[in-house]
Amino acid sequence: MNDKKNATVQGQQTPNIAEGKLTRDDILSGSQVAAAMGRNPYQTPNDPLKHAFNAVKGLEREPLNFEALHWGTQFEVPIIEEAVQRLGLKNTVTNFGKAFYHKDVPLGVSLDATAEASGQIITVDPDKGIFVVDDDEIVLEGLGIIEAKLTSQEKEIELPDYRGRIQLQAQMDVVQSETGVPVNWGIVCVLYRGITLRMFVFKRNEALIQEIKDCAIDFDRRVQKYRNNEETEWYEFTKVSDATSIYDQASDETLLDDSLASDVGSIDLMYKLIDETKEKIELTQAKIMSEMRDHKHLIAGPYRVTWGELNYKATREKIVPAKPARTIRVSKLKIKTL
């Protein structure tokens, strides 16, 4: 921690400052790979693709400004410093002033930190928050990548793909490609709820890295197609949010497509089944409540039923702030039989 320079990845130690995203928006970045691969439950592959299309059009991404991001930025370097101390690493760099780009694949990454190891053997040590992934132990040698995360989630035994697992492998490969220096290990350091630090130590995973490269190449193919002739080749829609985000404005034109009749019929049937089920639930609940009367609990065979109460505190009158007019696509289809 006393060294100010890393001999292989140039940068400087700058306490308590996080650089954030430094990669271009028109190519896939390390933080977006999990989403592009369909392994992020909070984003779809079309989310980063839409950002890339907007970048091609010259549209700047809206700045991110929310509480969790603020505190993640504030705690990034302290998380890294604590991890380095626990694992006995040296020559830590947390400020690079640049992004890193793969020489052979359209993929870029920003780094939280790099550090160097001198052959220490790392084993699982829950008391220190150390978890070796996919093996009993790992030998740390030479240059490695450190990724810091802050989350309000409960502590995890296994790190999800979207919380840095895939991102770290992308960072390892990109840095090795650009610098020519072997990068065979990395760590995702997660501070859970501000009180529990866990360090997930990974070795280089060539199979996963090849998946990442294939994804980046396909992502770039779609971007270049849009750049060359404004053709949008979206990934297959898997969520309603994909459609409402991408096709956020509607025209008055009518689409004629009989091939969708079966799908529309299926949705119409499911809507009706939902309505029927809701009605049955309402009637059955009313019957049970009429028998329970003023009793709070009911024992009926193997079931224990509670009909509780909600208490509301008195509140002051609130004035709802003004909002500008806007139009969005609704998230549910309205279906009528012709």
C-alpha positions as CSV (number, residue, x, y, z in Angstrom):
1,M,0.0,0.0,0.0
2,N,3.0,2.3,0.3
3,D,3.9,2.0,-3.4
4,K,2.4,4.7,-5.5
5,K,3.0,3.1,-8.9
6,N,2.3,-0.3,-10.4
7,A,5.1,-1.5,-12.6
8,T,2.8,-3.1,-15.1
9,V,-0.5,-1.0,-15.1
10,Q,0.4,2.6,-14.8
11,G,-1.7,4.7,-12.4
12,Q,-1.7,6.2,-9.0
13,Q,-3.2,5.6,-5.6
14,T,-5.7,8.3,-5.0
15,P,-7.5,7.9,-1.6
16,N,-11.3,7.9,-1.5
17,I,-11.9,8.7,-5.2
18,A,-13.7,6.4,-7.6
19,E,-13.3,7.0,-11.3
20,G,-16.5,5.5,-12.5
21,K,-17.2,4.4,-16.1
22,L,-14.5,5.5,-18.5
23,T,-15.3,3.2,-21.5
24,R,-17.0,4.4,-24.7
25,D,-20.7,3.8,-24.9
26,D,-20.7,2.4,-28.5
27,I,-19.1,-0.8,-27.5
28,L,-19.8,-3.4,-24.8
29,S,-18.2,-2.7,-21.5
30,G,-17.3,-5.0,-18.6
31,S,-20.1,-3.8,-16.4
32,Q,-22.6,-4.5,-19.2
33,V,-21.5,-8.0,-20.2
34,A,-23.7,-9.9,-17.7
35,A,-26.8,-8.1,-19.1
36,A,-25.8,-8.7,-22.7
37,M,-25.3,-12.4,-21.9
38,G,-28.8,-12.5,-20.3
39,R,-27.4,-13.1,-16.8
40,N,-28.6,-10.0,-15.1
41,P,-32.2,-10.2,-13.7
42,Y,-32.4,-6.4,-13.5
43,Q,-31.5,-5.7,-17.1
44,T,-32.1,-7.4,-20.4
45,P,-29.5,-7.6,-23.3
46,N,-31.4,-4.8,-25.1
47,D,-30.6,-2.3,-22.3
48,P,-26.9,-1.9,-23.1
49,L,-27.7,-2.3,-26.8
50,K,-30.0,0.6,-26.7
51,H,-27.4,2.7,-25.0
52,A,-24.9,1.8,-27.8
53,F,-27.4,2.7,-30.5
54,N,-27.9,6.1,-28.8
55,A,-24.2,6.6,-28.6
56,V,-23.9,6.0,-32.4
57,K,-26.6,8.7,-32.9
58,G,-24.5,11.0,-30.7
59,L,-26.9,11.1,-27.8
60,E,-25.2,11.3,-24.4
61,R,-26.3,8.9,-21.7
62,E,-28.3,10.5,-18.9
63,P,-26.0,10.9,-15.8
64,L,-26.7,8.4,-13.1
65,N,-27.5,10.1,-9.8
66,F,-29.0,8.0,-7.0
67,E,-28.2,7.3,-3.3
68,A,-26.7,3.8,-3.8
69,L,-24.3,5.0,-6.5
70,H,-23.2,7.9,-4.3
71,W,-22.2,5.6,-1.4
72,G,-20.7,3.0,-3.7
73,T,-18.4,5.7,-5.0
74,Q,-17.5,6.9,-1.5
75,F,-16.7,3.4,-0.2
76,E,-14.9,2.0,-3.2
77,V,-11.4,2.8,-2.2
78,P,-11.8,1.9,1.5
79,I,-13.3,-1.5,0.5
80,I,-10.2,-2.1,-1.7
81,E,-7.8,-1.0,1.0
82,E,-9.3,-3.3,3.5
83,A,-9.2,-6.3,1.1
84,V,-5.6,-5.6,0.2
85,Q,-4.6,-5.6,3.8
86,R,-6.5,-8.8,4.6
87,L,-5.0,-10.7,1.6
88,G,-1.4,-9.3,1.9
89,L,-1.3,-7.7,-1.5
90,K,0.9,-4.8,-2.6
91,N,1.4,-2.2,-5.3
92,T,-2.3,-1.2,-5.3
93,V,-3.5,1.1,-8.0
94,T,-7.0,2.7,-7.8
95,N,-6.7,5.6,-10.3
96,F,-5.9,5.0,-13.9
97,G,-7.3,8.0,-15.8
98,K,-8.3,5.8,-18.7
99,A,-10.3,2.8,-19.8
100,F,-8.7,-0.4,-21.1
101,Y,-9.6,-2.0,-24.5
102,H,-9.1,-5.5,-25.8
103,K,-6.7,-5.6,-28.8
104,D,-8.7,-8.3,-30.7
105,V,-12.3,-8.0,-29.5
106,P,-14.6,-4.9,-29.3
107,L,-14.7,-4.8,-25.5
108,G,-13.7,-2.2,-23.0
109,V,-13.4,-2.1,-19.2
110,S,-13.0,0.4,-16.4
111,L,-11.0,-0.7,-13.4
112,D,-11.6,-0.2,-9.7
113,A,-8.1,-1.4,-8.8
114,T,-5.1,-3.6,-9.6
115,A,-2.7,-5.2,-7.1
116,E,0.2,-7.5,-7.1
117,A,0.7,-10.8,-5.3
118,S,3.9,-12.7,-4.5
119,G,2.8,-16.4,-4.5
120,Q,0.6,-16.4,-1.4
121,I,-1.8,-19.4,-1.0
122,I,-5.4,-18.3,-0.3
123,T,-7.9,-20.6,1.2
124,V,-11.4,-20.2,2.4
125,D,-11.5,-18.2,5.7
126,P,-15.1,-17.1,6.6
127,D,-13.8,-15.2,9.7
128,K,-11.8,-12.9,7.4
129,G,-14.5,-12.9,4.7
130,I,-12.4,-14.8,2.2
131,F,-14.1,-17.2,-0.2
132,V,-12.2,-19.0,-3.0
133,V,-14.6,-19.7,-5.9
134,D,-14.7,-23.0,-7.7
135,D,-11.7,-24.4,-5.9
136,D,-10.4,-25.2,-2.4
137,E,-7.4,-22.8,-2.7
138,I,-5.7,-20.5,-5.1
139,V,-2.2,-19.3,-5.5
140,L,-2.0,-15.5,-6.2
141,E,1.0,-14.6,-8.3
142,G,1.7,-11.4,-10.2
143,L,-0.9,-8.9,-11.4
144,G,-4.6,-9.2,-10.4
145,I,-7.8,-7.2,-10.7
146,I,-9.9,-6.0,-7.7
147,E,-13.5,-5.0,-8.2
148,A,-15.4,-3.3,-5.3
149,K,-19.2,-3.5,-4.7
150,L,-21.5,-2.1,-2.1
151,T,-25.0,-3.6,-1.7
152,S,-28.0,-3.4,0.7
153,Q,-28.6,-7.1,0.0
154,E,-28.0,-9.8,2.6
155,K,-24.6,-11.5,2.5
156,E,-24.2,-14.2,0.0
157,I,-22.3,-17.5,-0.1
158,E,-22.2,-17.6,-3.9
159,L,-21.6,-14.5,-5.9
160,P,-24.3,-13.9,-8.6
161,D,-23.1,-13.5,-12.2
162,Y,-24.4,-9.9,-12.3
163,R,-22.5,-8.8,-9.1
164,G,-19.1,-8.7,-10.7
165,R,-18.5,-12.4,-11.4
166,I,-18.6,-12.0,-15.2
167,Q,-17.3,-8.4,-15.2
168,L,-14.2,-9.5,-13.4
169,Q,-13.3,-12.1,-16.1
170,A,-13.8,-9.5,-18.8
171,Q,-11.5,-7.1,-16.9
172,M,-8.8,-9.8,-16.5
173,D,-8.8,-10.6,-20.2
174,V,-8.9,-7.0,-21.4
175,V,-6.0,-5.9,-19.2
176,Q,-3.9,-8.9,-20.2
177,S,-4.6,-8.1,-23.8
178,E,-3.8,-4.4,-23.7
179,T,-0.7,-4.6,-21.4
180,G,0.7,-8.0,-22.4
181,V,1.0,-8.8,-18.7
182,P,-0.5,-12.2,-17.5
183,V,-3.6,-11.7,-15.3
184,N,-4.6,-15.0,-13.8
185,W,-6.6,-14.0,-10.7
186,G,-9.1,-11.4,-9.5
187,I,-11.2,-10.5,-6.5
188,V,-14.7,-9.2,-6.2
189,C,-15.0,-7.4,-2.8
190,V,-18.6,-6.9,-1.6
191,L,-19.5,-4.8,1.4
192,Y,-23.0,-6.0,2.5
193,R,-25.2,-3.5,4.3
194,G,-22.1,-1.5,5.3
195,I,-21.1,-4.1,7.9
196,T,-19.9,-7.3,6.3
197,L,-17.0,-7.5,3.8
198,R,-16.7,-10.6,1.7
199,M,-13.9,-11.2,-0.8
200,F,-14.6,-13.7,-3.6
201,V,-11.3,-14.8,-5.1
202,F,-11.4,-16.1,-8.7
203,K,-8.8,-17.7,-11.0
204,R,-8.9,-17.0,-14.7
205,N,-11.7,-18.9,-16.4
206,E,-10.9,-19.4,-20.1
207,A,-14.3,-21.0,-21.0
208,L,-16.2,-18.0,-19.6
209,I,-13.8,-15.5,-21.2
210,Q,-14.5,-17.1,-24.6
211,E,-18.3,-16.7,-23.9
212,I,-17.6,-13.0,-23.1
213,K,-15.6,-12.5,-26.3
214,D,-18.3,-14.2,-28.4
215,C,-20.9,-12.0,-26.8
216,A,-18.8,-8.8,-27.4
217,I,-18.4,-9.7,-31.1
218,D,-22.1,-10.3,-31.6
219,F,-22.9,-7.1,-29.7
220,D,-20.6,-5.1,-31.9
221,R,-22.1,-6.7,-35.1
222,R,-25.5,-5.4,-34.1
223,V,-24.0,-1.9,-33.4
224,Q,-22.1,-1.8,-36.7
225,K,-25.3,-2.8,-38.6
226,Y,-27.0,0.2,-36.9
227,R,-24.1,2.5,-37.6
228,N,-24.0,1.5,-41.3
229,N,-27.7,1.6,-42.3
230,E,-29.6,2.4,-39.1
231,E,-30.9,-1.2,-39.0
232,T,-31.9,-2.3,-35.4
233,E,-31.3,-5.9,-34.7
234,W,-32.6,-6.3,-31.2
235,Y,-32.1,-9.3,-29.0
236,E,-35.2,-11.4,-28.5
237,F,-37.6,-9.7,-26.2
238,T,-38.0,-11.6,-22.9
239,K,-39.7,-8.9,-20.8
240,V,-42.5,-6.4,-21.4
241,S,-40.0,-3.7,-20.3
242,D,-38.0,-4.4,-23.4
243,A,-40.9,-3.5,-25.6
244,T,-42.1,-0.5,-23.7
245,S,-38.6,1.0,-23.5
246,I,-37.6,0.4,-27.1
247,Y,-41.0,1.2,-28.7
248,D,-42.0,4.0,-26.3
249,Q,-44.2,6.0,-28.7
250,A,-47.1,4.7,-30.7
251,S,-48.6,5.7,-34.1
252,D,-52.2,5.3,-35.1
253,E,-51.4,2.8,-37.8
254,T,-52.8,-0.8,-37.6
255,L,-50.6,-3.9,-38.1
256,L,-52.1,-6.8,-39.9
257,D,-50.4,-10.1,-38.9
258,D,-52.5,-13.3,-38.7
259,S,-49.4,-15.2,-37.5
260,L,-49.9,-13.6,-34.1
261,A,-53.5,-14.8,-33.7
262,S,-52.5,-17.8,-31.7
263,D,-50.3,-15.8,-29.3
264,V,-53.0,-13.2,-28.8
265,G,-55.6,-15.9,-28.2
266,S,-53.4,-17.4,-25.5
267,I,-53.0,-14.1,-23.7
268,D,-56.8,-13.5,-24.0
269,L,-57.5,-16.9,-22.4
270,M,-55.0,-16.4,-19.6
271,Y,-56.5,-12.9,-18.8
272,K,-59.9,-14.6,-18.5
273,L,-58.6,-17.3,-16.3
274,I,-56.9,-14.7,-14.1
275,D,-60.2,-12.8,-13.8
276,E,-62.1,-16.0,-13.0
277,T,-59.5,-17.0,-10.4
278,K,-59.7,-13.5,-8.8
279,E,-63.5,-13.7,-8.6
280,K,-63.3,-17.2,-7.0
281,I,-60.8,-16.0,-4.5
282,E,-63.0,-13.0,-3.6
283,L,-66.1,-15.1,-3.1
284,T,-64.2,-17.8,-1.0
285,Q,-62.5,-15.2,1.1
286,A,-65.8,-13.5,1.8
287,K,-67.4,-16.8,2.9
288,I,-64.5,-17.5,5.3
289,M,-64.6,-14.0,6.7
290,S,-68.3,-14.2,7.3
291,E,-67.8,-17.3,9.4
292,M,-64.8,-15.9,11.3
293,R,-66.7,-12.7,12.2
294,D,-64.6,-10.9,14.8
295,H,-62.1,-13.7,15.3
296,K,-58.5,-12.9,14.3
297,H,-57.4,-16.5,13.8
298,L,-58.9,-19.7,12.4
299,I,-57.8,-23.3,12.6
300,A,-59.3,-25.3,9.7
301,G,-57.8,-28.8,9.4
302,P,-54.1,-28.4,8.5
303,Y,-54.4,-24.6,7.9
304,R,-54.0,-21.6,10.3
305,V,-55.7,-18.5,8.9
306,T,-55.1,-15.0,10.2
307,W,-57.4,-12.1,9.4
308,G,-55.4,-9.2,10.8
309,E,-55.6,-5.5,11.0
310,L,-53.6,-2.6,9.6
311,N,-52.9,0.5,11.7
312,Y,-52.2,3.9,10.0
313,K,-50.6,6.8,11.7
314,A,-52.0,10.2,11.3
315,T,-50.2,12.2,8.6
316,R,-50.0,15.8,7.5
317,E,-51.6,17.0,4.3
318,K,-49.1,16.6,1.4
319,I,-48.9,18.7,-1.7
320,V,-47.9,16.6,-4.8
321,P,-45.1,18.3,-6.8
322,A,-45.9,19.3,-10.4
323,K,-44.8,16.9,-13.1
324,P,-44.3,17.7,-16.8
325,A,-46.6,16.1,-19.4
326,R,-45.3,12.9,-20.9
327,T,-46.4,9.8,-22.8
328,I,-45.3,6.3,-22.2
329,R,-46.3,2.9,-23.6
330,V,-48.5,0.9,-21.2
331,S,-47.3,-2.5,-20.0
332,K,-50.4,-4.6,-20.6
333,L,-52.3,-5.4,-23.9
334,K,-56.0,-4.7,-24.1
335,I,-57.7,-7.5,-26.1
336,K,-61.2,-7.7,-27.7
337,T,-62.6,-10.4,-29.9
338,L,-63.6,-9.1,-33.3
